[in-house]
Amino acid sequence: MTDKTYQPPKVWTWDKSSGGKFANINRPISGSTHDKELAIGEHPLQLHSLATPNGVKVTIMLEELLAKGVNGAEYDAFFVNIQEGEQFGSDFVAINPNSKIPALLDRSGGAPIRIFESGAILIYLAEKFGHFLPEEAPARAEVMSWLMWQMGSAPFLGGGFGHFYAYAPEKYEYPINRYAMEVKRQLDVLDKQLATKAFIAGDDYTIADIAIWPWYGALVLGKLYEAAEFLDVESYTHVLRWARQLNDREAVKRGVIVNRSWSAENRQLKNRHSSQDIDEVLAKS
């Protein structure tokens, strides 16, 4: 990117840092770099995560289930410091061979079940507890379509736009324009859908909303990449209505705090082991 005369070699080799905020944890190989045991809490559901948009999806889902009185959704949430490479520890890699957060271990049955990828975790929890995913085929298909839309679209927002606009060591017009255009197209898709729907997939709040809000809801609310003005998010009135509606949900307010180690003191909680942990943080408001 820094050399306009750059010609890619016939075979790419990893011989220097890529630069940027996350350069120290980027590498072209998988697997663990060190042995490290993961902490084990008292609840069957063990979440190892960080309050990035993908991590927040799962903690919101769990808090929504608890708000419905699903006691089996009680969970321990352990903070994973990705800047320190904790996602490359042996026990974490055993749960997620892709070394990305979030990673969930369900110890409620005989043999522990590992679930990785945020969308897979949302589906697993929805099916396990019977909430936020319709059983009827047409409604279920709509929810699943929007969930997969998010999983396929967010890399353009995070890895594309977010990287070049907020994190890259130098700013260049071409990649910023390329990904800004795509993000605005995606916002337009959501805006047109929400113009006639209360929630993403229809009249009911589902895992589609839970998956999409931490990315696109946070973006239009000015909580992601400080890019709200740049992207003219005020023009997406239906997305804003929906984003604010979800932002006011008690479970969302609770979920965004978990595994968070930055921002104001009353907005962060590294490790969560009970509802009281969140209550104590919120009481500081």
C-alpha positions as CSV (number, residue, x, y, z in Angstrom):
1,M,0.0,0.0,0.0
2,T,2.9,2.4,0.6
3,D,4.6,1.8,-2.7
4,K,2.6,2.6,-5.8
5,T,5.1,0.7,-7.9
6,Y,4.7,-2.5,-5.8
7,Q,4.5,-5.7,-7.8
8,P,3.3,-8.8,-6.0
9,P,5.9,-11.5,-6.0
10,K,5.1,-14.9,-7.5
11,V,5.1,-16.4,-4.0
12,W,4.1,-14.3,-1.0
13,T,6.2,-14.7,2.1
14,W,5.7,-13.5,5.6
15,D,8.8,-11.4,6.2
16,K,7.6,-8.3,8.0
17,S,4.8,-6.9,10.1
18,S,1.7,-5.8,8.3
19,G,1.5,-2.7,10.4
20,G,-1.6,-1.2,12.1
21,K,-3.3,-1.8,15.5
22,F,-3.4,-5.6,15.3
23,A,-0.2,-6.3,13.5
24,N,1.4,-8.1,16.5
25,I,-1.3,-10.8,16.5
26,N,-1.7,-11.3,12.7
27,R,0.1,-14.3,11.3
28,P,-0.5,-16.6,8.3
29,I,-0.5,-19.9,10.2
30,S,-3.0,-21.5,12.7
31,G,-2.6,-23.4,15.9
32,S,-1.5,-22.7,19.4
33,T,1.7,-20.8,20.3
34,H,1.8,-21.7,24.0
35,D,0.2,-24.0,26.6
36,K,-2.4,-22.3,28.7
37,E,-5.3,-23.8,30.7
38,L,-8.6,-21.9,30.6
39,A,-10.4,-21.0,33.8
40,I,-13.5,-22.9,34.6
41,G,-16.5,-21.4,36.2
42,E,-19.5,-22.9,38.0
43,H,-22.0,-22.7,35.3
44,P,-22.5,-25.2,32.4
45,L,-22.0,-22.5,29.8
46,Q,-18.5,-21.3,29.6
47,L,-17.8,-18.3,27.3
48,H,-14.4,-17.1,26.4
49,S,-14.7,-13.8,24.6
50,L,-14.2,-10.1,24.2
51,A,-16.7,-7.3,23.8
52,T,-16.1,-6.8,20.1
53,P,-19.3,-6.8,18.0
54,N,-18.9,-10.6,17.5
55,G,-18.5,-11.2,21.2
56,V,-21.3,-8.9,22.1
57,K,-23.7,-10.9,20.0
58,V,-23.4,-13.9,22.4
59,T,-23.5,-12.0,25.6
60,I,-26.7,-10.1,24.5
61,M,-28.2,-13.5,23.5
62,L,-27.4,-15.0,26.9
63,E,-28.8,-11.9,28.8
64,E,-31.9,-12.0,26.6
65,L,-32.4,-15.7,27.6
66,L,-31.9,-14.9,31.2
67,A,-34.4,-12.0,31.0
68,K,-36.9,-14.6,29.7
69,G,-36.3,-16.7,32.9
70,V,-34.2,-19.4,31.2
71,N,-32.1,-20.4,34.2
72,G,-30.1,-22.8,32.1
73,A,-28.6,-19.9,30.2
74,E,-26.6,-18.8,33.3
75,Y,-23.0,-18.5,32.2
76,D,-19.4,-17.6,33.1
77,A,-17.8,-15.2,30.7
78,F,-14.0,-15.0,30.7
79,F,-12.1,-12.1,29.1
80,V,-9.7,-13.0,26.3
81,N,-6.9,-10.5,25.7
82,I,-6.4,-10.8,22.0
83,Q,-3.7,-8.1,22.1
84,E,-1.6,-10.4,24.3
85,G,-2.3,-13.4,22.1
86,E,-4.4,-15.3,24.6
87,Q,-6.5,-16.7,21.7
88,F,-3.5,-18.7,20.7
89,G,-3.3,-20.6,24.0
90,S,-3.7,-24.4,23.8
91,D,-7.0,-24.7,25.6
92,F,-8.6,-21.9,23.7
93,V,-7.5,-23.4,20.4
94,A,-9.0,-26.7,21.5
95,I,-12.4,-24.9,21.6
96,N,-11.8,-22.8,18.5
97,P,-9.1,-24.0,16.1
98,N,-9.6,-20.6,14.2
99,S,-8.3,-18.7,17.3
100,K,-11.0,-16.1,17.2
101,I,-13.5,-15.0,19.8
102,P,-16.1,-15.9,20.8
103,A,-15.8,-19.5,21.8
104,L,-18.3,-21.4,23.9
105,L,-18.1,-24.6,25.8
106,D,-21.3,-26.3,26.9
107,R,-20.7,-28.6,29.9
108,S,-24.3,-29.3,30.6
109,G,-24.3,-32.8,29.2
110,G,-22.1,-35.8,29.3
111,A,-19.2,-34.7,27.1
112,P,-18.5,-31.0,26.7
113,I,-19.7,-29.5,23.4
114,R,-17.6,-26.8,21.8
115,I,-19.2,-24.1,19.6
116,F,-17.3,-21.4,17.7
117,E,-18.2,-18.7,15.3
118,S,-20.7,-16.2,16.7
119,G,-23.5,-17.2,14.2
120,A,-23.2,-20.9,15.1
121,I,-23.3,-20.0,18.8
122,L,-26.5,-18.0,18.4
123,I,-28.2,-20.8,16.5
124,Y,-27.0,-23.4,19.1
125,L,-28.4,-21.3,22.0
126,A,-31.7,-20.5,20.2
127,E,-32.3,-24.2,19.5
128,K,-31.1,-25.4,22.9
129,F,-33.5,-23.1,24.7
130,G,-36.2,-22.6,22.2
131,H,-36.2,-18.8,21.9
132,F,-35.4,-16.1,19.2
133,L,-35.5,-18.6,16.3
134,P,-39.0,-19.5,14.8
135,E,-39.9,-23.1,14.2
136,E,-42.1,-22.4,11.3
137,A,-40.2,-22.9,8.0
138,P,-41.0,-19.6,6.3
139,A,-40.2,-17.4,9.4
140,R,-37.1,-19.6,10.2
141,A,-35.8,-19.3,6.7
142,E,-36.1,-15.5,6.8
143,V,-34.2,-15.3,10.1
144,M,-31.5,-17.6,8.9
145,S,-31.1,-15.7,5.7
146,W,-30.5,-12.4,7.6
147,L,-28.2,-14.1,10.0
148,M,-26.1,-15.4,7.1
149,W,-26.3,-12.0,5.5
150,Q,-24.7,-10.5,8.6
151,M,-22.0,-13.2,8.7
152,G,-21.1,-12.5,5.1
153,S,-21.4,-8.7,5.2
154,A,-19.6,-7.8,8.4
155,P,-16.1,-8.6,7.1
156,F,-16.6,-5.7,4.7
157,L,-17.5,-3.4,7.6
158,G,-14.9,-4.6,10.1
159,G,-12.0,-6.1,8.2
160,G,-12.5,-3.8,5.2
161,F,-13.9,-0.4,6.2
162,G,-12.9,-0.5,9.9
163,H,-9.4,-1.5,9.1
164,F,-8.6,1.1,6.5
165,Y,-10.6,3.9,8.0
166,A,-9.7,3.4,11.7
167,Y,-6.7,1.0,12.2
168,A,-4.4,1.0,9.2
169,P,-1.1,2.8,9.8
170,E,-1.7,5.1,6.8
171,K,-4.9,6.2,5.1
172,Y,-5.5,5.7,1.4
173,E,-8.4,6.9,-0.6
174,Y,-9.0,3.8,-2.7
175,P,-9.6,1.2,0.0
176,I,-11.5,3.7,2.2
177,N,-13.8,4.6,-0.7
178,R,-14.1,1.0,-1.8
179,Y,-15.3,-0.2,1.6
180,A,-17.3,2.9,2.5
181,M,-19.3,2.3,-0.7
182,E,-20.0,-1.2,0.3
183,V,-20.9,-0.4,3.9
184,K,-23.3,2.3,2.7
185,R,-24.9,-0.2,0.3
186,Q,-25.4,-2.6,3.2
187,L,-27.0,0.1,5.4
188,D,-29.3,0.8,2.5
189,V,-30.3,-2.8,2.3
190,L,-31.1,-2.7,6.1
191,D,-32.9,0.6,5.8
192,K,-35.2,-0.7,3.1
193,Q,-35.9,-3.9,5.0
194,L,-36.7,-2.0,8.2
195,A,-38.9,0.5,6.4
196,T,-41.7,-2.0,6.5
197,K,-40.6,-4.3,9.4
198,A,-40.4,-3.7,13.1
199,F,-37.4,-6.0,13.4
200,I,-35.0,-7.4,10.8
201,A,-36.9,-10.5,9.9
202,G,-40.4,-9.3,10.6
203,D,-42.6,-8.5,13.6
204,D,-40.5,-10.5,16.1
205,Y,-37.1,-9.9,17.7
206,T,-34.8,-12.8,16.7
207,I,-31.2,-13.8,16.5
208,A,-31.0,-11.9,13.3
209,D,-31.4,-8.7,15.3
210,I,-29.0,-9.9,17.9
211,A,-26.4,-10.6,15.3
212,I,-26.8,-7.5,13.2
213,W,-27.2,-4.8,16.0
214,P,-23.6,-5.0,17.4
215,W,-22.2,-4.1,14.0
216,Y,-24.7,-2.0,12.2
217,G,-26.7,-0.7,15.1
218,A,-23.5,0.4,16.9
219,L,-22.3,2.0,13.7
220,V,-25.3,4.2,13.2
221,L,-25.4,5.1,16.9
222,G,-21.8,6.4,16.6
223,K,-20.2,3.6,18.7
224,L,-18.1,2.0,16.0
225,Y,-15.0,3.5,14.3
226,E,-16.2,7.1,15.0
227,A,-17.5,7.0,11.4
228,A,-21.1,8.0,11.9
229,E,-20.6,11.5,10.3
230,F,-18.4,10.2,7.5
231,L,-21.0,7.6,6.5
232,D,-23.9,10.0,6.9
233,V,-25.7,7.5,9.1
234,E,-28.5,10.0,9.9
235,S,-29.9,9.4,6.4
236,Y,-30.7,5.8,7.3
237,T,-33.7,6.7,9.4
238,H,-35.2,3.2,9.7
239,V,-31.9,1.7,10.8
240,L,-31.6,4.4,13.4
241,R,-35.1,3.7,14.7
242,W,-34.4,0.0,15.0
243,A,-30.9,0.6,16.5
244,R,-32.3,2.9,19.2
245,Q,-35.1,0.5,20.0
246,L,-32.6,-2.3,20.6
247,N,-30.2,0.0,22.5
248,D,-33.0,0.6,25.0
249,R,-33.5,-3.2,25.8
250,E,-32.3,-4.1,29.2
251,A,-30.6,-7.3,28.1
252,V,-28.7,-5.3,25.4
253,K,-27.5,-2.8,28.0
254,R,-26.3,-5.7,30.1
255,G,-24.8,-7.7,27.3
256,V,-22.5,-5.0,25.9
257,I,-20.8,-4.6,29.3
258,V,-19.6,-8.2,29.5
259,N,-15.9,-8.9,28.7
260,R,-15.3,-5.2,28.1
261,S,-12.1,-3.7,29.4
262,W,-12.3,-0.2,27.9
263,S,-14.4,3.0,28.1
264,A,-16.0,4.3,31.2
265,E,-15.9,2.3,34.4
266,N,-19.7,1.8,34.4
267,R,-19.5,0.3,30.9
268,Q,-17.0,-2.5,31.5
269,L,-16.8,-5.9,33.2
270,K,-13.9,-8.2,32.3
271,N,-15.3,-11.4,33.7
272,R,-18.9,-12.2,34.5
273,H,-20.0,-15.1,36.8
274,S,-23.5,-13.9,37.9
275,S,-26.1,-11.4,37.2
276,Q,-25.0,-9.6,40.3
277,D,-21.6,-8.8,38.6
278,I,-23.5,-6.8,35.9
279,D,-25.8,-5.2,38.5
280,E,-22.8,-3.9,40.4
281,V,-21.4,-2.3,37.3
282,L,-24.7,-0.7,36.3
283,A,-25.1,0.6,39.8
284,K,-22.1,2.8,39.3
285,S,-24.0,4.8,36.6
